[in-house]
Amino acid sequence: LFNSLQKMDRLIRIEHIQLLNDKGFDGTVRMQAKANVYYRPIRTESI
């Protein structure tokens, strides 16, 4: 998801990431992230 947003000229600022094991401890890990996505226009140079 993050790579596809960057390809669309978006700036991603990740505020918080939390990795959690499942209750059964079977090796499954869940990730929760809080992120802000900003539009980043393509810069053009004036001649």
PDB file of N, CA, C and O in Angstrom:
ATOM      1  N   LEU A   1       0.822  -1.195   0.000  1.00  0.00           N
ATOM      2  CA  LEU A   1       0.000   0.000   0.000  1.00  0.00           C
ATOM      3  C   LEU A   1       0.863   1.256   0.000  1.00  0.00           C
ATOM      4  O   LEU A   1       0.604   2.187  -0.762  1.00  0.00           O
ATOM      5  N   PHE A   2       1.896   1.287   0.855  1.00  0.00           N
ATOM      6  CA  PHE A   2       2.716   2.490   0.958  1.00  0.00           C
ATOM      7  C   PHE A   2       3.458   2.772  -0.344  1.00  0.00           C
ATOM      8  O   PHE A   2       3.555   3.926  -0.762  1.00  0.00           O
ATOM      9  N   ASN A   3       3.984   1.730  -0.990  1.00  0.00           N
ATOM     10  CA  ASN A   3       4.704   1.933  -2.246  1.00  0.00           C
ATOM     11  C   ASN A   3       3.787   2.451  -3.341  1.00  0.00           C
ATOM     12  O   ASN A   3       4.197   3.309  -4.123  1.00  0.00           O
ATOM     13  N   SER A   4       2.565   1.959  -3.420  1.00  0.00           N
ATOM     14  CA  SER A   4       1.643   2.430  -4.452  1.00  0.00           C
ATOM     15  C   SER A   4       1.255   3.887  -4.225  1.00  0.00           C
ATOM     16  O   SER A   4       1.067   4.624  -5.193  1.00  0.00           O
ATOM     17  N   LEU A   5       1.131   4.321  -2.973  1.00  0.00           N
ATOM     18  CA  LEU A   5       0.840   5.731  -2.697  1.00  0.00           C
ATOM     19  C   LEU A   5       2.022   6.622  -3.059  1.00  0.00           C
ATOM     20  O   LEU A   5       1.827   7.734  -3.549  1.00  0.00           O
ATOM     21  N   GLN A   6       3.243   6.149  -2.826  1.00  0.00           N
ATOM     22  CA  GLN A   6       4.418   6.933  -3.194  1.00  0.00           C
ATOM     23  C   GLN A   6       4.513   7.098  -4.704  1.00  0.00           C
ATOM     24  O   GLN A   6       4.932   8.153  -5.182  1.00  0.00           O
ATOM     25  N   LYS A   7       4.139   6.090  -5.453  1.00  0.00           N
ATOM     26  CA  LYS A   7       4.166   6.179  -6.916  1.00  0.00           C
ATOM     27  C   LYS A   7       3.153   7.196  -7.431  1.00  0.00           C
ATOM     28  O   LYS A   7       3.307   7.704  -8.542  1.00  0.00           O
ATOM     29  N   MET A   8       2.130   7.499  -6.652  1.00  0.00           N
ATOM     30  CA  MET A   8       1.130   8.493  -7.042  1.00  0.00           C
ATOM     31  C   MET A   8       1.466   9.865  -6.475  1.00  0.00           C
ATOM     32  O   MET A   8       0.576  10.695  -6.294  1.00  0.00           O
ATOM     33  N   ASP A   9       2.745  10.110  -6.194  1.00  0.00           N
ATOM     34  CA  ASP A   9       3.223  11.394  -5.668  1.00  0.00           C
ATOM     35  C   ASP A   9       2.567  11.753  -4.342  1.00  0.00           C
ATOM     36  O   ASP A   9       2.080  12.869  -4.163  1.00  0.00           O
ATOM     37  N   ARG A  10       2.558  10.815  -3.428  1.00  0.00           N
ATOM     38  CA  ARG A  10       2.033  11.060  -2.087  1.00  0.00           C
ATOM     39  C   ARG A  10       3.176  10.951  -1.086  1.00  0.00           C
ATOM     40  O   ARG A  10       4.043  10.087  -1.216  1.00  0.00           O
ATOM     41  N   LEU A  11       3.176  11.816  -0.103  1.00  0.00           N
ATOM     42  CA  LEU A  11       4.140  11.763   0.988  1.00  0.00           C
ATOM     43  C   LEU A  11       3.455  11.064   2.154  1.00  0.00           C
ATOM     44  O   LEU A  11       2.340  11.428   2.529  1.00  0.00           O
ATOM     45  N   ILE A  12       4.112  10.068   2.728  1.00  0.00           N
ATOM     46  CA  ILE A  12       3.525   9.283   3.807  1.00  0.00           C
ATOM     47  C   ILE A  12       4.321   9.516   5.084  1.00  0.00           C
ATOM     48  O   ILE A  12       5.531   9.291   5.118  1.00  0.00           O
ATOM     49  N   ARG A  13       3.643   9.965   6.128  1.00  0.00           N
ATOM     50  CA  ARG A  13       4.278  10.140   7.438  1.00  0.00           C
ATOM     51  C   ARG A  13       3.632   9.153   8.396  1.00  0.00           C
ATOM     52  O   ARG A  13       2.440   9.242   8.691  1.00  0.00           O
ATOM     53  N   ILE A  14       4.427   8.220   8.874  1.00  0.00           N
ATOM     54  CA  ILE A  14       3.923   7.194   9.784  1.00  0.00           C
ATOM     55  C   ILE A  14       4.057   7.701  11.212  1.00  0.00           C
ATOM     56  O   ILE A  14       5.153   8.034  11.665  1.00  0.00           O
ATOM     57  N   GLU A  15       2.942   7.755  11.910  1.00  0.00           N
ATOM     58  CA  GLU A  15       2.906   8.254  13.283  1.00  0.00           C
ATOM     59  C   GLU A  15       3.208   7.151  14.293  1.00  0.00           C
ATOM     60  O   GLU A  15       3.950   7.365  15.251  1.00  0.00           O
ATOM     61  N   HIS A  16       2.631   5.976  14.073  1.00  0.00           N
ATOM     62  CA  HIS A  16       2.700   4.926  15.090  1.00  0.00           C
ATOM     63  C   HIS A  16       2.522   3.572  14.412  1.00  0.00           C
ATOM     64  O   HIS A  16       1.653   3.416  13.554  1.00  0.00           O
ATOM     65  N   ILE A  17       3.334   2.600  14.789  1.00  0.00           N
ATOM     66  CA  ILE A  17       3.186   1.224  14.303  1.00  0.00           C
ATOM     67  C   ILE A  17       3.155   0.306  15.514  1.00  0.00           C
ATOM     68  O   ILE A  17       3.955   0.446  16.439  1.00  0.00           O
ATOM     69  N   GLN A  18       2.219  -0.636  15.495  1.00  0.00           N
ATOM     70  CA  GLN A  18       2.114  -1.600  16.585  1.00  0.00           C
ATOM     71  C   GLN A  18       2.018  -2.996  15.978  1.00  0.00           C
ATOM     72  O   GLN A  18       1.147  -3.255  15.148  1.00  0.00           O
ATOM     73  N   LEU A  19       2.910  -3.894  16.389  1.00  0.00           N
ATOM     74  CA  LEU A  19       2.874  -5.290  15.962  1.00  0.00           C
ATOM     75  C   LEU A  19       2.345  -6.126  17.118  1.00  0.00           C
ATOM     76  O   LEU A  19       2.827  -6.017  18.246  1.00  0.00           O
ATOM     77  N   LEU A  20       1.350  -6.960  16.831  1.00  0.00           N
ATOM     78  CA  LEU A  20       0.708  -7.756  17.879  1.00  0.00           C
ATOM     79  C   LEU A  20       0.664  -9.224  17.485  1.00  0.00           C
ATOM     80  O   LEU A  20       0.333  -9.555  16.347  1.00  0.00           O
ATOM     81  N   ASN A  21       1.000 -10.109  18.428  1.00  0.00           N
ATOM     82  CA  ASN A  21       0.795 -11.542  18.232  1.00  0.00           C
ATOM     83  C   ASN A  21      -0.687 -11.843  18.390  1.00  0.00           C
ATOM     84  O   ASN A  21      -1.406 -11.135  19.096  1.00  0.00           O
ATOM     85  N   ASP A  22      -1.133 -12.901  17.725  1.00  0.00           N
ATOM     86  CA  ASP A  22      -2.510 -13.314  17.949  1.00  0.00           C
ATOM     87  C   ASP A  22      -2.605 -13.999  19.316  1.00  0.00           C
ATOM     88  O   ASP A  22      -1.588 -14.348  19.916  1.00  0.00           O
ATOM     89  N   LYS A  23      -3.813 -14.184  19.789  1.00  0.00           N
ATOM     90  CA  LYS A  23      -4.010 -14.753  21.131  1.00  0.00           C
ATOM     91  C   LYS A  23      -3.574 -16.211  21.220  1.00  0.00           C
ATOM     92  O   LYS A  23      -3.198 -16.682  22.294  1.00  0.00           O
ATOM     93  N   GLY A  24      -3.622 -16.934  20.090  1.00  0.00           N
ATOM     94  CA  GLY A  24      -3.234 -18.344  20.102  1.00  0.00           C
ATOM     95  C   GLY A  24      -1.748 -18.569  19.926  1.00  0.00           C
ATOM     96  O   GLY A  24      -1.281 -19.704  20.026  1.00  0.00           O
ATOM     97  N   PHE A  25      -0.994 -17.513  19.665  1.00  0.00           N
ATOM     98  CA  PHE A  25       0.454 -17.589  19.451  1.00  0.00           C
ATOM     99  C   PHE A  25       0.818 -18.627  18.388  1.00  0.00           C
ATOM    100  O   PHE A  25       1.745 -19.415  18.578  1.00  0.00           O
ATOM    101  N   ASP A  26       0.085 -18.625  17.267  1.00  0.00           N
ATOM    102  CA  ASP A  26       0.380 -19.576  16.194  1.00  0.00           C
ATOM    103  C   ASP A  26       1.318 -18.989  15.135  1.00  0.00           C
ATOM    104  O   ASP A  26       1.477 -19.568  14.060  1.00  0.00           O
ATOM    105  N   GLY A  27       1.932 -17.858  15.431  1.00  0.00           N
ATOM    106  CA  GLY A  27       2.894 -17.265  14.496  1.00  0.00           C
ATOM    107  C   GLY A  27       2.315 -16.153  13.649  1.00  0.00           C
ATOM    108  O   GLY A  27       3.041 -15.535  12.870  1.00  0.00           O
ATOM    109  N   THR A  28       1.035 -15.883  13.778  1.00  0.00           N
ATOM    110  CA  THR A  28       0.413 -14.801  13.028  1.00  0.00           C
ATOM    111  C   THR A  28       0.663 -13.481  13.746  1.00  0.00           C
ATOM    112  O   THR A  28       0.455 -13.366  14.953  1.00  0.00           O
ATOM    113  N   VAL A  29       1.112 -12.487  12.984  1.00  0.00           N
ATOM    114  CA  VAL A  29       1.377 -11.166  13.551  1.00  0.00           C
ATOM    115  C   VAL A  29       0.471 -10.154  12.860  1.00  0.00           C
ATOM    116  O   VAL A  29       0.327 -10.170  11.637  1.00  0.00           O
ATOM    117  N   ARG A  30      -0.125  -9.292  13.635  1.00  0.00           N
ATOM    118  CA  ARG A  30      -1.004  -8.252  13.103  1.00  0.00           C
ATOM    119  C   ARG A  30      -0.295  -6.908  13.243  1.00  0.00           C
ATOM    120  O   ARG A  30       0.332  -6.634  14.266  1.00  0.00           O
ATOM    121  N   MET A  31      -0.398  -6.075  12.213  1.00  0.00           N
ATOM    122  CA  MET A  31       0.213  -4.756  12.264  1.00  0.00           C
ATOM    123  C   MET A  31      -0.874  -3.701  12.190  1.00  0.00           C
ATOM    124  O   MET A  31      -1.744  -3.746  11.321  1.00  0.00           O
ATOM    125  N   GLN A  32      -0.815  -2.750  13.112  1.00  0.00           N
ATOM    126  CA  GLN A  32      -1.691  -1.591  13.080  1.00  0.00           C
ATOM    127  C   GLN A  32      -0.805  -0.373  12.920  1.00  0.00           C
ATOM    128  O   GLN A  32       0.199  -0.234  13.619  1.00  0.00           O
ATOM    129  N   ALA A  33      -1.172   0.514  11.999  1.00  0.00           N
ATOM    130  CA  ALA A  33      -0.360   1.707  11.765  1.00  0.00           C
ATOM    131  C   ALA A  33      -1.257   2.929  11.659  1.00  0.00           C
ATOM    132  O   ALA A  33      -2.356   2.868  11.107  1.00  0.00           O
ATOM    133  N   LYS A  34      -0.768   4.034  12.196  1.00  0.00           N
ATOM    134  CA  LYS A  34      -1.437   5.315  12.033  1.00  0.00           C
ATOM    135  C   LYS A  34      -0.528   6.150  11.146  1.00  0.00           C
ATOM    136  O   LYS A  34       0.624   6.414  11.493  1.00  0.00           O
ATOM    137  N   ALA A  35      -1.055   6.565   9.996  1.00  0.00           N
ATOM    138  CA  ALA A  35      -0.235   7.299   9.037  1.00  0.00           C
ATOM    139  C   ALA A  35      -1.028   8.455   8.444  1.00  0.00           C
ATOM    140  O   ALA A  35      -2.250   8.389   8.314  1.00  0.00           O
ATOM    141  N   ASN A  36      -0.317   9.505   8.091  1.00  0.00           N
ATOM    142  CA  ASN A  36      -0.899  10.640   7.381  1.00  0.00           C
ATOM    143  C   ASN A  36      -0.375  10.617   5.958  1.00  0.00           C
ATOM    144  O   ASN A  36       0.817  10.408   5.732  1.00  0.00           O
ATOM    145  N   VAL A  37      -1.268  10.832   4.996  1.00  0.00           N
ATOM    146  CA  VAL A  37      -0.895  10.831   3.584  1.00  0.00           C
ATOM    147  C   VAL A  37      -1.135  12.229   3.039  1.00  0.00           C
ATOM    148  O   VAL A  37      -2.227  12.781   3.172  1.00  0.00           O
ATOM    149  N   TYR A  38      -0.103  12.798   2.423  1.00  0.00           N
ATOM    150  CA  TYR A  38      -0.169  14.151   1.883  1.00  0.00           C
ATOM    151  C   TYR A  38       0.064  14.122   0.382  1.00  0.00           C
ATOM    152  O   TYR A  38       0.848  13.319  -0.124  1.00  0.00           O
ATOM    153  N   TYR A  39      -0.623  15.004  -0.318  1.00  0.00           N
ATOM    154  CA  TYR A  39      -0.388  15.168  -1.748  1.00  0.00           C
ATOM    155  C   TYR A  39       0.929  15.896  -1.939  1.00  0.00           C
ATOM    156  O   TYR A  39       1.203  16.879  -1.251  1.00  0.00           O
ATOM    157  N   ARG A  40       1.747  15.421  -2.867  1.00  0.00           N
ATOM    158  CA  ARG A  40       3.035  16.043  -3.152  1.00  0.00           C
ATOM    159  C   ARG A  40       3.093  16.297  -4.658  1.00  0.00           C
ATOM    160  O   ARG A  40       3.401  15.386  -5.426  1.00  0.00           O
ATOM    161  N   PRO A  41       2.800  17.529  -5.086  1.00  0.00           N
ATOM    162  CA  PRO A  41       2.783  17.811  -6.527  1.00  0.00           C
ATOM    163  C   PRO A  41       4.179  17.692  -7.135  1.00  0.00           C
ATOM    164  O   PRO A  41       5.190  17.931  -6.475  1.00  0.00           O
ATOM    165  N   ILE A  42       4.201  17.319  -8.397  1.00  0.00           N
ATOM    166  CA  ILE A  42       5.467  17.227  -9.126  1.00  0.00           C
ATOM    167  C   ILE A  42       5.996  18.632  -9.345  1.00  0.00           C
ATOM    168  O   ILE A  42       5.276  19.506  -9.829  1.00  0.00           O
ATOM    169  N   ARG A  43       7.245  18.846  -8.993  1.00  0.00           N
ATOM    170  CA  ARG A  43       7.849  20.172  -9.150  1.00  0.00           C
ATOM    171  C   ARG A  43       8.325  20.353 -10.584  1.00  0.00           C
ATOM    172  O   ARG A  43       8.905  19.450 -11.187  1.00  0.00           O
ATOM    173  N   THR A  44       8.067  21.531 -11.108  1.00  0.00           N
ATOM    174  CA  THR A  44       8.570  21.867 -12.441  1.00  0.00           C
ATOM    175  C   THR A  44       9.556  23.005 -12.297  1.00  0.00           C
ATOM    176  O   THR A  44       9.334  23.940 -11.527  1.00  0.00           O
ATOM    177  N   GLU A  45      10.632  22.925 -13.032  1.00  0.00           N
ATOM    178  CA  GLU A  45      11.650  23.967 -12.968  1.00  0.00           C
ATOM    179  C   GLU A  45      11.357  25.023 -14.015  1.00  0.00           C
ATOM    180  O   GLU A  45      11.081  24.698 -15.170  1.00  0.00           O
ATOM    181  N   SER A  46      11.416  26.279 -13.618  1.00  0.00           N
ATOM    182  CA  SER A  46      11.218  27.358 -14.582  1.00  0.00           C
ATOM    183  C   SER A  46      12.563  27.707 -15.206  1.00  0.00           C
ATOM    184  O   SER A  46      13.603  27.682 -14.547  1.00  0.00           O
ATOM    185  N   ILE A  47      12.514  28.028 -16.467  1.00  0.00           N
ATOM    186  CA  ILE A  47      13.749  28.334 -17.209  1.00  0.00           C
ATOM    187  C   ILE A  47      14.010  29.818 -17.208  1.00  0.00           C
ATOM    188  O   ILE A  47      15.001  30.271 -17.780  1.00  0.00           O
TER     189      ILE A  47
END
